[in-house]
């Protein structure tokens, strides 16, 4: 315990130095290469632009007031150190004012580079806020700087809300499961210890490699779920062994040789699933993979070292503050109540049960066929925000959009006639396409690069924007540069989204195959059965597929989205499918391993398959149900935030856990095991060379020492 105190103090001080960024994507894609080349040539970040919208609050606009407000904003903006240029209709740019005169747009560019923190441009946003409050006109802004700040504020809100809801719900659920307040508090304490320790380790990692800004949020969410669950399993086994008559230290050892083994094995299974994200050549996935793997390791470490120390210290005081009625627990394996009834029905009709549940899960998976991947652009902002209002107005009322794209031309000498003619032809094609705004050519300082920048009249992930970038890549560039000695890269937000989706589609099947194969081998060695790991893989895939289908149905199709308070969106975030697979496949393994370890433990003692299935379900029913409800509460808390990406993530995780803890575990697992009988444990002789790794532990521990009841 003293060692853990030292670790926590160190983690606390390390956490003050966390370094993260909003970066994501794959550095080798055309879009990211184009962005890097632009930065090298100009030293500026094309994302660091703001479009300030000035409009009347209703009715005719006061011309003098509009001129005064626009002039004042322009003057204040030009006085800000990081501002490069400011343009408005007062500079003769007629496209920056609507024909009816009611709205004006101010374009603000900065001198920030891609390595600069966009927070340094906060004075720009402060000018907008002051003008909106004091000018008498409606002044809003839209751009990467304002959106990044809004995302940061909403991420903090999501983090705080999810953490609070998860902890409160977990405490209530664990009080119901354990019937004692002290026993309910310990899992939360250990989850917090695991999270703090993980953040400290992540800080150290962030000094070596770049991590995404949402890494800590995802780490906290997963840490709460697995940290509480792992502790829950071990405490329950300790209390069960005390009820069975073992002395305090013997009960701790028995819990360690059974439940702790299972926790260690489950942690390995979860880590294998999460490791799949490290294969992706994308900062976002690597960040999430690192964060979640670290917190799983710290959660397992706390459960295997700190928890036994606490149990040794507390003894039966773990049952302090017992809640009347709730605290009256049935002994494990009593065979009574709801779970006994469900098991009886399912095992009496195993074939029908398997067919019905499999049909339901496959039907829920069906919407995946219409899955559209993309990335959250401005149109995914909550509709009640000023930034979303400004975006919608600018897209609808102004000829040029606010999203820009770049065509980067690389050549030994861009000044030669062939290259110049090709650039001219390409520019003509772009400007003749009504979806694009006027093209602007920016020459690099060394004469080997030209950036043709233009606006697009849509959002980054809209179908129109994607089709437009495809026209440039597939039609305009090949036609203009045929036979010309030059390399042409298309960049910008939409191109980055398209390249990112392509990377996901290319890598996800490979990662899934690798994770499935590794998980199969792990379960094969642990349970010494070919059938058990094969079924586990299939059932977990059904859970994940059903979650995918529900996410598509609710968010992309809008079915029930208003009921949950979710935002309907045109695309699902491109990182969601792989992230859900990694998390859900790992967490599903927790339930299967915990349940199957109890079944296998009983089967090894009795050789009775049906009786072992019933015993395993009875002895783990309340604890697995409680663990599932805790996970649903944690994930659901994060889904209640305002950001669509976290709504999709939290909802998908919560739905999968519900399905896994009900349809899969209550029906499909016992029905399939009853249907197959002793074939569940089939292990061919030619695999006997595999190492024997027992996770079931001994039937009973020999007394270690005399002990009282917990003083």
TINU-761000 format. One line per field, with one value per residue (C-alpha): residue in one letter; residue number from 1; x, y, z. Coordinates in steps of 0.2 Angstrom, whole numbers. Layout:
% TINU-761000
r = (a, ...)
k = (NUM, ...)
c1 = (X, ...)
c2 = (Y, ...)
c3 = (Z, ...)
This chain:
% TINU-761000
r = (x, x, x, x, x, x, x, x, x, x, x, x, x, x, x, x, x, x, x, x, x, x, x, x, x, x, x, x, x, x, x, x, x, x, x, x, x, x, x, x, x, x, x, x, x, x, x, x, x, x, x, x, x, x, x, x, x, x, x, x, x, x, x, x, x, x, x, x, x, x, x, x, x, x, x, x, x, x, x, x, x, x, x, x, x, x, x, x, x, x, x, x, x, x, x, x, x, x, x, x, x, x, x, x, x, x, x, x, x, x, x, x, x, x, x, x, x, x, x, x, x, x, x, x, x, x, x, x, x, x, x, x, x, x, x, x, x, x, x, x, x, x, x, x, x, x, x, x, x, x, x, x, x, x, x, x, x, x, x, x, x, x, x, x, x, x, x, x, x, x, x, x, x, x, x, x, x, x, x, x, x, x, x, x, x, x, x, x, x, x, x, x, x, x, x, x, x, x, x, x, x, x, x, x, x, x, x, x, x, x, x, x, x, x, x, x, x, x, x, x, x, x, x, x, x, x, x, x, x, x, x, x, x, x, x, x, x, x, x, x, x, x, x, x, x, x, x, x, x, x, x, x, x, x, x, x, x, x, x, x, x, x, x, x, x, x, x, x, x, x, x, x, x, x, x, x, x, x, x, x, x, x, x, x, x, x, x, x, x, x, x, x, x, x, x, x, x, x, x, x, x, x, x, x, x, x, x, x, x, x, x, x, x, x, x, x, x, x, x, x, x, x, x, x, x, x, x, x, x, x, x, x, x, x, x, x, x, x, x, x, x, x, x, x, x, x, x, x, x, x, x, x, x, x, x, x, x, x, x, x, x, x, x, x, x, x, x, x, x, x, x, x, x, x, x, x, x, x, x, x, x, x, x, x, x, x, x, x, x, x, x, x, x, x, x, x, x, x, x, x, x, x, x, x, x, x, x, x, x, x, x, x, x, x, x, x, x, x, x, x, x, x, x, x, x, x, x, x, x, x, x, x, x, x, x, x, x, x, x, x, x, x, x, x, x, x, x, x, x, x, x, x, x, x, x, x, x, x, x, x, x, x, x, x, x, x, x, x, x, x, x, x, x, x, x, x, x, x, x, x, x, x, x, x, x, x, x, x, x, x, x, x, x, x, x, x, x, x, x, x, x, x, x, x, x, x, x, x, x, x, x, x, x, x, x, x, x, x, x, x, x, x, x, x, x, x, x, x, x, x, x, x, x, x, x, x, x, x, x, x, x, x, x, x, x, x, x, x, x, x, x, x, x, x, x, x, x, x, x, x, x, x, x, x, x, x, x, x, x, x, x, x, x, x, x, x, x, x, x, x, x, x, x, x, x, x, x, x, x, x, x, x, x, x, x, x, x, x, x, x, x, x, x, x, x, x, x, x, x, x, x, x, x, x, x, x, x, x, x, x, x, x, x, x, x, x, x, x, x, x, x, x, x, x, x, x, x, x, x, x, x, x, x, x, x, x, x, x, x, x, x, x, x, x, x, x, x, x, x, x, x, x, x, x, x, x, x, x, x, x, x, x, x, x, x, x, x, x, x, x, x, x, x, x, x, x, x, x, x, x, x, x, x, x, x, x, x, x, x, x, x, x, x, x, x, x, x, x, x, x, x)
k = (1, 2, 3, 4, 5, 6, 7, 8, 9, 10, 11, 12, 13, 14, 15, 16, 17, 18, 19, 20, 21, 22, 23, 24, 25, 26, 27, 28, 29, 30, 31, 32, 33, 34, 35, 36, 37, 38, 39, 40, 41, 42, 43, 44, 45, 46, 47, 48, 49, 50, 51, 52, 53, 54, 55, 56, 57, 58, 59, 60, 61, 62, 63, 64, 65, 66, 67, 68, 69, 70, 71, 72, 73, 74, 75, 76, 77, 78, 79, 80, 81, 82, 83, 84, 85, 86, 87, 88, 89, 90, 91, 92, 93, 94, 95, 96, 97, 98, 99, 100, 101, 102, 103, 104, 105, 106, 107, 108, 109, 110, 111, 112, 113, 114, 115, 116, 117, 118, 119, 120, 121, 122, 123, 124, 125, 126, 127, 128, 129, 130, 131, 132, 133, 134, 135, 136, 137, 138, 139, 140, 141, 142, 143, 144, 145, 146, 147, 148, 149, 150, 151, 152, 153, 154, 155, 156, 157, 158, 159, 160, 161, 162, 163, 164, 165, 166, 167, 168, 169, 170, 171, 172, 173, 174, 175, 176, 177, 178, 179, 180, 181, 182, 183, 184, 185, 186, 187, 188, 189, 190, 191, 192, 193, 194, 195, 196, 197, 198, 199, 200, 201, 202, 203, 204, 205, 206, 207, 208, 209, 210, 211, 212, 213, 214, 215, 216, 217, 218, 219, 220, 221, 222, 223, 224, 225, 226, 227, 228, 229, 230, 231, 232, 233, 234, 235, 236, 237, 238, 239, 240, 241, 242, 243, 244, 245, 246, 247, 248, 249, 250, 251, 252, 253, 254, 255, 256, 257, 258, 259, 260, 261, 262, 263, 264, 265, 266, 267, 268, 269, 270, 271, 272, 273, 274, 275, 276, 277, 278, 279, 280, 281, 282, 283, 284, 285, 286, 287, 288, 289, 290, 291, 292, 293, 294, 295, 296, 297, 298, 299, 300, 301, 302, 303, 304, 305, 306, 307, 308, 309, 310, 311, 312, 313, 314, 315, 316, 317, 318, 319, 320, 321, 322, 323, 324, 325, 326, 327, 328, 329, 330, 331, 332, 333, 334, 335, 336, 337, 338, 339, 340, 341, 342, 343, 344, 345, 346, 347, 348, 349, 350, 351, 352, 353, 354, 355, 356, 357, 358, 359, 360, 361, 362, 363, 364, 365, 366, 367, 368, 369, 370, 371, 372, 373, 374, 375, 376, 377, 378, 379, 380, 381, 382, 383, 384, 385, 386, 387, 388, 389, 390, 391, 392, 393, 394, 395, 396, 397, 398, 399, 400, 401, 402, 403, 404, 405, 406, 407, 408, 409, 410, 411, 412, 413, 414, 415, 416, 417, 418, 419, 420, 421, 422, 423, 424, 425, 426, 427, 428, 429, 430, 431, 432, 433, 434, 435, 436, 437, 438, 439, 440, 441, 442, 443, 444, 445, 446, 447, 448, 449, 450, 451, 452, 453, 454, 455, 456, 457, 458, 459, 460, 461, 462, 463, 464, 465, 466, 467, 468, 469, 470, 471, 472, 473, 474, 475, 476, 477, 478, 479, 480, 481, 482, 483, 484, 485, 486, 487, 488, 489, 490, 491, 492, 493, 494, 495, 496, 497, 498, 499, 500, 501, 502, 503, 504, 505, 506, 507, 508, 509, 510, 511, 512, 513, 514, 515, 516, 517, 518, 519, 520, 521, 522, 523, 524, 525, 526, 527, 528, 529, 530, 531, 532, 533, 534, 535, 536, 537, 538, 539, 540, 541, 542, 543, 544, 545, 546, 547, 548, 549, 550, 551, 552, 553, 554, 555, 556, 557, 558, 559, 560, 561, 562, 563, 564, 565, 566, 567, 568, 569, 570, 571, 572, 573, 574, 575, 576, 577, 578, 579, 580, 581, 582, 583, 584, 585, 586, 587, 588, 589, 590, 591, 592, 593, 594, 595, 596, 597, 598, 599, 600, 601, 602, 603, 604, 605, 606, 607, 608, 609, 610, 611, 612, 613, 614, 615, 616, 617, 618, 619, 620, 621, 622, 623, 624, 625, 626, 627, 628, 629, 630, 631, 632, 633, 634, 635, 636, 637, 638, 639, 640, 641, 642, 643, 644, 645, 646, 647, 648, 649, 650, 651, 652, 653, 654, 655, 656, 657, 658, 659, 660, 661, 662, 663, 664, 665, 666, 667, 668, 669, 670, 671, 672, 673, 674, 675, 676, 677, 678, 679, 680, 681, 682, 683, 684, 685, 686, 687, 688, 689, 690, 691, 692, 693, 694, 695, 696, 697, 698, 699, 700, 701, 702, 703, 704, 705, 706, 707, 708, 709, 710, 711)
c1 = (0, 14, 22, 5, 5, 22, 16, 1, 11, 23, 8, 0, 15, 18, 0, 4, 15, 4, 7, -6, -12, -27, -17, -23, -21, -8, 8, 11, -6, -7, -17, -5, 10, 2, -1, 17, 24, 13, 20, 38, 35, 25, 28, 9, -5, -19, -31, -28, -42, -58, -73, -82, -101, -109, -128, -144, -154, -169, -177, -168, -150, -143, -130, -120, -120, -115, -100, -95, -95, -86, -73, -70, -68, -56, -46, -45, -40, -26, -19, -17, 1, -3, -15, -8, -22, -40, -52, -70, -82, -75, -59, -69, -72, -90, -91, -90, -107, -124, -134, -147, -134, -140, -124, -106, -91, -74, -60, -45, -29, -15, 4, 3, 12, 6, 17, 9, -4, -20, -24, -12, -26, -38, -38, -46, -61, -61, -64, -79, -87, -85, -93, -107, -111, -109, -112, -130, -128, -126, -108, -102, -87, -83, -66, -54, -48, -66, -71, -56, -60, -78, -72, -61, -75, -87, -74, -71, -90, -91, -77, -84, -102, -96, -85, -98, -112, -101, -95, -112, -120, -106, -108, -127, -125, -111, -121, -135, -123, -113, -126, -112, -105, -87, -86, -94, -82, -66, -68, -71, -55, -45, -52, -46, -29, -27, -33, -21, -7, -10, -11, 6, 13, 4, 13, 30, 25, 19, 37, 43, 29, 14, -3, -20, -30, -44, -32, -35, -54, -54, -42, -53, -68, -60, -51, -67, -75, -61, -54, -71, -75, -58, -60, -78, -74, -60, -70, -85, -74, -66, -83, -89, -74, -76, -95, -88, -78, -60, -50, -46, -29, -34, -49, -37, -26, -41, -47, -30, -28, -45, -53, -36, -30, -45, -42, -25, -30, -44, -32, -21, -36, -41, -24, -22, -38, -33, -15, -24, -26, -7, -6, -15, -3, -13, -9, -27, -28, -11, -15, -31, -22, -8, -19, -31, -18, -9, -24, -29, -11, -13, -30, -24, -9, -20, -32, -17, -7, -16, -33, -26, -17, -33, -42, -29, -30, -49, -54, -73, -73, -76, -94, -96, -111, -122, -138, -153, -162, -150, -136, -144, -135, -140, -125, -117, -124, -141, -150, -165, -172, -173, -156, -161, -177, -169, -155, -169, -179, -163, -155, -172, -173, -155, -157, -172, -163, -147, -157, -168, -154, -142, -156, -159, -140, -138, -154, -146, -130, -139, -138, -119, -122, -126, -112, -104, -88, -82, -76, -85, -85, -93, -111, -109, -108, -123, -136, -138, -120, -115, -102, -115, -126, -111, -107, -124, -127, -110, -113, -131, -128, -110, -103, -87, -87, -76, -68, -52, -43, -26, -18, 1, 12, 30, 42, 61, 56, 38, 42, 45, 31, 24, 21, 14, 2, -4, -7, -17, -27, -30, -35, -47, -55, -57, -65, -77, -84, -98, -94, -77, -73, -59, -42, -27, -10, 4, 22, 35, 52, 63, 54, 49, 32, 15, 0, -17, -29, -48, -64, -77, -95, -99, -93, -78, -88, -102, -106, -104, -87, -81, -87, -79, -62, -64, -67, -50, -40, -48, -52, -45, -27, -24, -31, -20, -4, -4, 14, 21, 36, 27, 19, 2, -5, -23, -24, -36, -49, -60, -45, -38, -55, -56, -38, -42, -57, -47, -34, -47, -55, -38, -32, -47, -50, -31, -32, -48, -40, -24, -34, -46, -32, -22, -38, -42, -24, -25, -42, -36, -21, -31, -46, -38, -52, -55, -74, -74, -62, -71, -88, -81, -74, -91, -101, -90, -91, -110, -110, -99, -108, -125, -117, -111, -129, -137, -125, -129, -147, -148, -135, -134, -153, -159, -170, -174, -160, -171, -177, -160, -155, -142, -138, -142, -127, -123, -108, -101, -84, -70, -62, -77, -78, -60, -61, -77, -71, -55, -64, -79, -70, -58, -72, -83, -69, -70, -87, -83, -67, -75, -90, -81, -68, -81, -89, -73, -68, -84, -82, -65, -72, -88, -87, -105, -107, -125, -123, -107, -115, -129, -117, -106, -122, -128, -112, -108, -125, -126, -108, -108, -124, -118, -102, -112, -123, -108, -100, -117, -117, -99, -101, -119, -112, -100, -113, -123, -111, -114, -101, -108, -91, -92, -111, -107, -93, -103, -119, -110, -101, -116, -127, -114, -112, -131, -132, -117, -123, -141, -144, -127, -123, -140, -146, -133, -119, -128, -139, -124, -115, -130, -132, -114, -112, -95, -89, -87, -71, -64, -45, -36, -22, -10, -11, -6, 11, 4, 8, -4, -10, -24, -35, -47, -36, -37, -54, -49, -33, -25, -25, -10, -11, -24, -34, -49, -64, -56, -49)
c2 = (0, 12, 8, 13, 29, 33, 29, 40, 55, 53, 51, 67, 77, 70, 73, 92, 90, 81, 86, 81, 88, 88, 79, 63, 55, 46, 56, 46, 50, 62, 74, 74, 76, 91, 99, 96, 103, 119, 121, 119, 131, 145, 142, 145, 134, 135, 129, 145, 156, 163, 169, 182, 184, 201, 201, 210, 203, 205, 217, 230, 233, 250, 253, 265, 253, 239, 249, 255, 237, 229, 243, 242, 223, 225, 238, 227, 211, 220, 225, 207, 200, 184, 191, 191, 199, 205, 207, 214, 222, 238, 233, 231, 212, 212, 193, 196, 204, 197, 205, 211, 220, 211, 201, 204, 192, 196, 184, 184, 174, 172, 169, 153, 138, 120, 118, 133, 131, 138, 144, 158, 165, 167, 186, 184, 175, 187, 202, 192, 189, 207, 213, 201, 207, 226, 230, 228, 216, 197, 193, 175, 166, 150, 142, 129, 140, 143, 125, 118, 129, 123, 105, 107, 115, 101, 87, 94, 94, 76, 70, 78, 72, 54, 53, 59, 48, 33, 34, 38, 24, 12, 15, 12, -4, -11, -7, -17, -31, -32, -25, -16, 2, -2, -17, -5, 9, -2, -5, 14, 18, 5, 11, 29, 23, 14, 29, 41, 29, 27, 45, 47, 34, 42, 58, 50, 42, 59, 66, 53, 52, 63, 58, 64, 76, 64, 50, 54, 54, 37, 31, 37, 29, 12, 13, 15, 1, -12, -6, -8, -24, -33, -28, -33, -51, -53, -46, -57, -72, -67, -65, -81, -91, -82, -88, -106, -106, -101, -90, -72, -75, -92, -84, -71, -84, -94, -78, -75, -93, -92, -74, -65, -78, -74, -56, -57, -68, -56, -42, -51, -54, -36, -30, -41, -33, -16, -19, -20, -1, 0, -8, 7, 20, 34, 45, 44, 25, 23, 36, 27, 10, 16, 25, 10, -3, 6, 8, -10, -15, -3, -9, -27, -22, -13, -28, -41, -31, -16, -26, -41, -29, -20, -36, -42, -25, -25, -43, -45, -26, -26, -29, -14, -3, -17, -12, -20, -33, -30, -37, -54, -63, -80, -92, -95, -109, -110, -113, -102, -87, -78, -85, -103, -101, -94, -107, -121, -114, -111, -128, -137, -130, -127, -128, -116, -104, -103, -100, -86, -77, -79, -72, -57, -53, -55, -44, -30, -32, -29, -10, -11, -14, 5, 11, 27, 32, 50, 63, 76, 92, 109, 102, 89, 104, 105, 115, 127, 133, 150, 141, 130, 145, 154, 139, 136, 155, 156, 140, 146, 165, 167, 162, 155, 142, 142, 125, 126, 113, 113, 106, 105, 104, 98, 100, 103, 120, 126, 141, 130, 133, 115, 116, 134, 128, 113, 124, 136, 122, 115, 132, 135, 118, 121, 139, 133, 120, 129, 120, 128, 146, 157, 148, 157, 152, 153, 150, 142, 151, 139, 138, 120, 120, 129, 128, 131, 135, 136, 136, 122, 126, 112, 103, 91, 75, 80, 69, 84, 89, 71, 70, 87, 81, 65, 76, 85, 69, 58, 71, 88, 84, 69, 80, 95, 87, 72, 71, 84, 81, 85, 77, 83, 81, 85, 91, 99, 94, 83, 75, 70, 63, 53, 46, 42, 32, 23, 18, 12, 1, -6, -10, -15, -32, -36, -30, -39, -55, -53, -50, -64, -76, -71, -72, -89, -95, -88, -96, -112, -113, -108, -119, -133, -134, -130, -127, -115, -102, -104, -100, -86, -78, -80, -74, -58, -54, -55, -43, -31, -32, -29, -14, -7, -10, 0, 14, 16, 14, 27, 40, 38, 33, 44, 30, 35, 48, 61, 49, 48, 66, 61, 71, 63, 64, 59, 49, 38, 44, 34, 29, 22, 4, -1, 7, -1, -18, -17, -11, -22, -38, -36, -32, -46, -58, -52, -60, -76, -79, -76, -87, -100, -101, -106, -118, -126, -127, -136, -147, -153, -158, -167, -171, -165, -153, -148, -146, -136, -124, -121, -119, -107, -96, -96, -92, -78, -71, -56, -51, -51, -42, -29, -27, -25, -12, -3, -3, 3, 17, 23, 22, 29, 44, 48, 46, 60, 73, 86, 79, 67, 57, 53, 50, 37, 29, 29, 22, 9, 2, 3, -6, -20, -23, -24, -37, -47, -48, -52, -61, -68, -73, -77, -87, -91, -97, -109, -115, -118, -127, -138, -142, -147, -156, -164, -159, -141, -148, -157, -155, -166, -176, -168, -152, -159, -151, -134, -127, -130, -114, -116, -101, -110, -113, -126, -132, -126, -119, -127, -116, -105, -99, -97, -82, -74, -67, -51, -41)
c3 = (0, 4, -13, -22, -12, -19, -36, -35, -29, -43, -56, -49, -52, -69, -74, -73, -88, -100, -118, -131, -148, -159, -173, -181, -198, -208, -212, -228, -237, -251, -241, -226, -237, -246, -229, -224, -240, -238, -221, -227, -241, -232, -214, -211, -206, -218, -205, -194, -202, -195, -204, -193, -198, -194, -196, -190, -176, -187, -199, -210, -205, -200, -213, -202, -188, -199, -206, -189, -181, -196, -196, -177, -178, -193, -183, -168, -177, -187, -170, -164, -166, -174, -187, -205, -215, -213, -227, -227, -240, -235, -244, -260, -258, -264, -261, -242, -241, -246, -260, -248, -237, -221, -218, -219, -218, -212, -216, -204, -208, -196, -196, -186, -192, -190, -175, -166, -153, -160, -142, -145, -157, -142, -144, -161, -153, -138, -151, -158, -141, -136, -152, -150, -133, -136, -154, -156, -170, -170, -172, -173, -180, -188, -192, -185, -171, -164, -167, -158, -143, -143, -145, -130, -119, -125, -122, -104, -101, -108, -97, -81, -85, -90, -75, -62, -69, -71, -53, -45, -55, -51, -32, -33, -43, -32, -16, -24, -28, -12, 0, 9, 7, 11, -2, -15, -12, -14, -33, -37, -26, -36, -53, -48, -43, -60, -70, -60, -62, -81, -84, -76, -88, -102, -98, -99, -116, -122, -120, -132, -145, -150, -142, -147, -136, -132, -126, -107, -110, -118, -105, -91, -98, -101, -84, -74, -83, -81, -65, -56, -65, -60, -42, -42, -47, -34, -20, -24, -24, -7, 1, -6, 1, 18, 18, 14, 30, 24, 36, 30, 23, 15, 7, 0, -7, -14, -23, -29, -36, -45, -48, -49, -61, -72, -70, -76, -91, -95, -94, -107, -118, -117, -121, -136, -143, -139, -147, -164, -164, -163, -180, -188, -195, -188, -173, -166, -166, -159, -145, -140, -141, -130, -117, -115, -115, -101, -90, -92, -86, -71, -67, -67, -57, -44, -43, -41, -28, -20, -18, -8, 3, 7, 10, 21, 31, 31, 33, 36, 39, 20, 24, 35, 33, 27, 19, 27, 15, 1, 12, 14, 0, -7, -7, -24, -34, -24, -40, -36, -43, -60, -66, -62, -72, -87, -87, -85, -100, -111, -108, -110, -128, -133, -152, -153, -141, -152, -168, -160, -152, -167, -179, -167, -167, -186, -189, -178, -188, -205, -205, -206, -225, -226, -215, -222, -214, -213, -200, -190, -199, -195, -199, -184, -172, -160, -169, -154, -155, -163, -173, -181, -184, -193, -203, -210, -214, -223, -233, -238, -241, -247, -264, -257, -244, -228, -231, -242, -252, -260, -275, -272, -288, -286, -300, -302, -309, -308, -319, -335, -348, -348, -329, -330, -344, -334, -319, -329, -337, -319, -312, -327, -324, -305, -307, -320, -308, -298, -282, -280, -276, -285, -285, -277, -282, -269, -275, -264, -260, -270, -286, -284, -277, -281, -270, -278, -265, -267, -256, -258, -255, -242, -227, -226, -226, -237, -252, -263, -256, -258, -276, -280, -273, -283, -299, -296, -292, -306, -320, -318, -313, -325, -339, -335, -331, -344, -350, -338, -326, -310, -295, -290, -272, -267, -249, -237, -225, -237, -245, -227, -223, -239, -236, -218, -223, -236, -223, -211, -224, -229, -212, -201, -209, -206, -188, -185, -192, -181, -165, -168, -172, -156, -145, -152, -148, -130, -126, -134, -123, -107, -109, -119, -130, -149, -147, -133, -141, -158, -150, -140, -155, -165, -151, -148, -166, -165, -151, -160, -176, -167, -159, -176, -183, -169, -171, -189, -186, -172, -179, -197, -200, -186, -179, -161, -160, -154, -140, -134, -137, -150, -165, -182, -193, -212, -208, -193, -187, -197, -180, -172, -180, -176, -159, -154, -161, -150, -134, -136, -141, -126, -114, -120, -117, -98, -97, -106, -97, -80, -84, -93, -79, -66, -78, -82, -64, -60, -75, -70, -53, -58, -77, -78, -92, -89, -71, -73, -85, -72, -58, -68, -72, -54, -46, -58, -62, -50, -52, -71, -71, -59, -70, -86, -78, -72, -89, -97, -84, -88, -107, -106, -96, -109, -123, -115, -119, -133, -146, -159, -159, -141, -142, -155, -145, -129, -136, -146, -131, -120, -132, -135, -117, -114, -128, -122, -104, -109, -126, -127, -109, -103, -118, -132, -121, -110, -125, -136, -121, -118, -136, -138, -122, -119, -136, -129, -121, -137, -138, -151, -145, -158, -149, -132, -134, -131, -113, -99, -92, -79, -75, -64, -49, -35, -28, -11, -3, 12, 28, 28, 46, 60, 59, 67, 58, 52, 66)
